Amino acid sequence: MIRLDRVWQEGVLCACADPGDGALAEGFVWHLLPRHGQRPIRFAGRELVGRDNRADAVRFGRNYWSALRLYDMRGGGFAALARHSRVADGAAVWQHGFTDMTAAGLAGQLRRHDPVLLPLVADLSAASLAESWRHLLRFVCDDAA
């Protein structure tokens, strides 16, 4: 059984214990996505794509990098995890799970996410993080600007 306090402390996306509601289709596993200031999202799903821009952040001397994972949820709909981490130690400074019944709806939520408005830390370069996030979205949402 997964302990929620451990998930929050370690700031990780994790596969979690099956709640016992039946067998999952091939390729589906249980996930727990943390949500900033809210209860986590627990669902059975499979990862569709996972991208991050850590290498670019290091190369361009940024203090933070972003990661995005998209999931197909069993029973319909989609989920995503957006995460912003420090380059120095890889620790997540903010992460949040999103869900929507359509891919377009989920893409809209991700486009509206503005990392510059997050209460991170004082040394955060807003322009650098905003550009980093837009660049990452281009890989995931074809029409993201």
Secondary structure, DSSP 8 states (H G I E B T S, - for coil): ---HHHHHHHT--EE----SS----TT-EEEEEEETTEEEEEEEEEEEEEEE-HHHHHHTT-SEEEEEEEEEETTS-EEEEEEEEETTT--EEEEEEEEESSHHHHHHHHHH--GGGS---TT--HHHHHHHHHHHHHHHSTT--
